[in-house]
Amino acid sequence: MMVKPTIEELTEEFTKKGLGHEDALAFQDHHEARGWRLSTGPMKSWRAAVSTWARNAHAGTFTTGTFPSVAPVPVHKASLM
């Protein structure tokens, strides 16, 4: 079973990949929210996941630290009463 990395370990690994502390925090938050699971099952290597995250960030596949914007849902006063 994989041992979850500390934020210090993540920041060090992200720095090696040319990314920063904010990227490490985004990675940690993302994977913490998902229970350190991937679509194929439990994460086996967080270092390999960091490499994939960094490759996607450098390729522009996604922007780390940001999330897609969602249009607000209109709320009608009558529905709140």
The 8 nearest C-alpha neighbors of each residue, nearest first, counted from 0:
[[1, 2, 43, 41, 42, 3, 44, 35],
 [0, 2, 43, 3, 44, 42, 45, 41],
 [1, 3, 4, 0, 45, 44, 43, 5],
 [4, 2, 1, 5, 45, 35, 31, 27],
 [5, 3, 8, 2, 9, 6, 45, 7],
 [4, 6, 8, 7, 9, 3, 10, 27],
 [5, 7, 9, 8, 10, 4, 23, 24],
 [6, 8, 10, 5, 9, 11, 4, 12],
 [9, 7, 11, 5, 6, 10, 4, 12],
 [8, 10, 6, 12, 11, 7, 23, 13],
 [9, 11, 13, 7, 20, 23, 12, 8],
 [10, 12, 14, 8, 9, 13, 7, 15],
 [11, 13, 9, 15, 14, 10, 8, 16],
 [14, 12, 16, 18, 10, 15, 11, 19],
 [13, 15, 17, 18, 11, 16, 12, 19],
 [14, 16, 12, 13, 17, 11, 18, 10],
 [17, 15, 13, 14, 18, 53, 12, 50],
 [18, 16, 14, 15, 13, 19, 53, 57],
 [17, 19, 13, 14, 16, 22, 20, 53],
 [20, 18, 22, 14, 21, 13, 23, 10],
 [19, 21, 23, 10, 22, 24, 13, 18],
 [22, 20, 24, 23, 19, 25, 64, 63],
 [23, 21, 25, 20, 24, 19, 63, 64],
 [22, 24, 20, 26, 10, 21, 25, 9],
 [25, 23, 27, 21, 22, 26, 28, 20],
 [24, 26, 22, 64, 28, 23, 27, 29],
 [27, 25, 23, 29, 24, 28, 22, 30],
 [26, 28, 24, 30, 29, 25, 31, 23],
 [29, 27, 31, 25, 26, 30, 24, 32],
 [30, 28, 26, 32, 27, 31, 25, 33],
 [29, 31, 35, 33, 32, 27, 28, 34],
 [30, 32, 28, 34, 33, 29, 35, 27],
 [31, 33, 30, 29, 34, 28, 35, 27],
 [34, 32, 30, 31, 35, 36, 29, 37],
 [33, 35, 31, 36, 32, 30, 41, 37],
 [36, 34, 30, 33, 31, 42, 41, 37],
 [37, 35, 41, 42, 34, 40, 33, 38],
 [36, 38, 40, 39, 42, 41, 35, 33],
 [37, 39, 40, 36, 41, 42, 33, 35],
 [40, 38, 37, 41, 36, 42, 43, 35],
 [41, 39, 37, 36, 38, 42, 43, 35],
 [42, 40, 36, 37, 43, 35, 39, 38],
 [41, 43, 36, 35, 37, 44, 40, 45],
 [42, 44, 1, 41, 45, 0, 47, 40],
 [45, 43, 47, 46, 42, 48, 1, 49],
 [44, 46, 48, 47, 49, 43, 42, 4],
 [47, 45, 49, 48, 44, 50, 12, 9],
 [46, 48, 50, 44, 49, 45, 51, 43],
 [47, 49, 45, 51, 46, 50, 52, 44],
 [50, 48, 52, 46, 47, 51, 53, 45],
 [51, 49, 47, 53, 48, 52, 54, 46],
 [50, 52, 54, 48, 49, 53, 55, 47],
 [53, 51, 49, 55, 50, 54, 48, 56],
 [54, 52, 56, 50, 55, 51, 49, 57],
 [53, 55, 51, 57, 56, 52, 58, 50],
 [56, 54, 60, 58, 52, 53, 57, 59],
 [55, 57, 53, 59, 54, 58, 61, 62],
 [58, 56, 54, 59, 55, 53, 60, 61],
 [59, 57, 55, 56, 60, 54, 61, 53],
 [58, 60, 56, 61, 57, 55, 62, 54],
 [61, 59, 55, 58, 56, 62, 57, 54],
 [62, 60, 59, 56, 63, 55, 58, 65],
 [61, 63, 56, 65, 64, 59, 60, 66],
 [64, 62, 65, 22, 61, 56, 25, 26],
 [63, 65, 25, 22, 62, 21, 66, 24],
 [66, 64, 63, 62, 67, 25, 61, 68],
 [65, 67, 68, 64, 62, 63, 69, 61],
 [68, 66, 69, 65, 62, 61, 70, 64],
 [69, 67, 66, 70, 65, 71, 72, 62],
 [68, 70, 71, 67, 72, 66, 65, 73],
 [69, 71, 72, 68, 73, 67, 74, 66],
 [72, 70, 69, 73, 74, 68, 67, 75],
 [71, 73, 74, 70, 69, 75, 68, 78],
 [74, 72, 71, 75, 70, 76, 78, 79],
 [75, 73, 72, 76, 78, 79, 77, 71],
 [74, 76, 77, 78, 73, 79, 80, 72],
 [77, 75, 79, 78, 74, 80, 73, 72],
 [76, 78, 75, 79, 80, 74, 73, 72],
 [77, 79, 76, 75, 80, 74, 73, 72],
 [80, 78, 76, 77, 75, 74, 73, 72],
 [79, 77, 78, 76, 75, 74, 73, 72]]
